[in-house]
Amino acid sequence: MSPMAGERRDSVPPGSGERRSATRVPVDVWVEESRERETYFQRGANLSVGGIFLDRSIPHPLGTVMALKFTLPGESAPIQVRGTIVNVALGEGEADGSAGPGMGVAFTDMDDDTRARIARFVAAHAEA
């Protein structure tokens, strides 16, 4: 089956600079991002078991650690994870397809139940 628009698959060309290895799916969720004494509300644009891309936000520096809280569409219980910024997009024409600035956040601290919930969501929307 070929990937749908906006979806990335596990097969990544060697040397492409692409570091993601998990399937990503488009998502439209508000993400509460907290770090130190600051809280921001960002728009999540795509999601995988390994992380989320926060679109149209002024990116923080690479390596910034943050707490994230968001609710998957169709669910009521929030997802709460920690993450680290691993990718920064500065504007249009980025390889991740973002429309503006943003940042890729890799999940770094996630329990098995949370991982399973995200995996089910990604699997259901990758096949849709």
Buried (B, 14 or more C-beta within 10 A) or exposed (E): EEBEEEBBBEEEEEEEEEEBEBBBBBBEBEBBBEBEEEEBEBBBBBBBBBBBBBBEBEBBEEEBBBBBBBBBEEEEEEBBBBBBBBBBBEEEEBEBBBEEBBBBBBBBEBEEEBBEBBBEBBEEBBEE
